[in-house]
């Protein structure tokens, strides 16, 4: 069971490394202008932020939520919920949490 868990974890981590890297493995900055054109801030506080979006993936919004939470006392953004609306728009709620120390 531990081997299976390690295999799944390593696959997930390697998949995440490709999200924001080009073919050379170099980090690529998200296109914030594209994100700004496709995302609306619905609600925000010092503890959470809610984005409404269409024609964009939630993993493209996550860096923006991370910056938002980092500016609120060095917190980390954690995806809490995604809601699909009838017009195919989605709302993603990110919670700003204190960084965990292990």
N, C-alpha and C positions, 0 to 999 in steps of 0.2 A: 504494500500500500504506500509506503514511504517513497519507493522508487517511482510509482505512478504519479504521486503528488509532485515530486521533484521534476519529472518530465513535463507535466502540465505547467508548472511554474516557470520553467526555463523557456517553454514555447511562448507563454504569455509575455515574458520579459523581452524576448527577442522580437516578438511582434510589435511591442510598444516602441522599441528602438527604431523601427522603420517609420513610425508615424511622422516624425519631424526631422528626417534625415534624407538627403538626396542620394543619388546612386553611389557617391563616394563615401557615404556614412557620415557626412558633415551635417551638423545641426542647421536646420533651415528655420528662419524666423517666420512665424505665422503672418499671413497677409491681413493686417489689422484693418485696412480699408475695405476689403471684401467682407470681413466679419461685421464691420460697422454698418455696411449696407444691408446685411441680412439678419441682424439681431436687434431686438428691442429689449431694453431693461424694463421689466414689468414691476418689480418690487425690489427694494434693497434696504438693508439695515446693517448694523455692525456685525451681525451674526449670520446673515444669509444674503443671497442675491438670486433673483429669478429672471431668466432670460427667455424670451419668446423668439422662435426662429423657424425658418423654412428654407429649403434648398441649401442646407449646410448640415454638417454632422456635429454631434455633441462633442466629439473629441477635438474639433476645431475651436470650440468655445471654451474648453477647459483652461487653456493658458490665460485667457482673459479673466476668468474667474479666479485663477491662481494669483494673478496680479492684484485683483480687487481685494482678495483676502489678505495678501501679504501687506497691503497698504493699511490694513485694519489691525495693526499690532503684530505683524509677523505671523499671522495664522495661515493654515493650509486649507485649500479648497477641497471639499469632498462632495461628490455627486450624491444628492439625497433622493431625487425623484425626477422622472420624466413623464409628462402627461401629454397624450395625443388629443388634439381638439378635432371637431368634425370637419373643419376646413383644412385639415392636414398640417396645421401649424403645431409646433410642439413647445412645451414649456419645461425648461430644465431648472431645477432648484439645486443650488450649491450651498452647502453649509460651511461657514468659516470656523475651523476647529483649531484648538491649540495644538502645536506640533507634538506628536507622540515621541517619547523617549524610551528606547529599549535598551 
